[in-house]
Amino acid sequence: MATNKEKELAESLLGESEVKIESQTFEISEPESTSLSNKIRVAFAIGSFASSSAAAIIDYYSMPFWLDIAGVEPITTSIIVFLSRALDSIFDLIIGRLSDLTNTRFGKRRPWLLGS
């Protein structure tokens, strides 16, 4: 099966809207618009703002708590924060891949959302 690059190359060389590559015929059409409506953009922004605000509040108050109230050394606090973020980034990739491979009657993501 021909890739998009092969199709684009054939179209640029031949200037045709239909290209035949190794006995396969492909019809070349304009790509569909991938822009999002403003309603969807606002919905994503509201969700992102809510989760980012909660994380910012926790981050803002956690350092003074660890340093002043709990009496943990600054280097230890820094290592804890760094390790938690590093492990989170690694596990995000692993769980994302697992959820991509999940196929249930409830969908790809719903079992993972219910389990979290």
Secondary structure, 3 states (H helix, E strand, C coil): CCCHHHHHHHHHHHCCCEEEECCEEEECCCCCCCCCCHHHHHHHHHHHHHHHHHHHHHHHHHHHHHHHHCCCCHHHHHHHHHHHHHHHHHHHHHHHHHHHHCCECCECCHHHHHHC
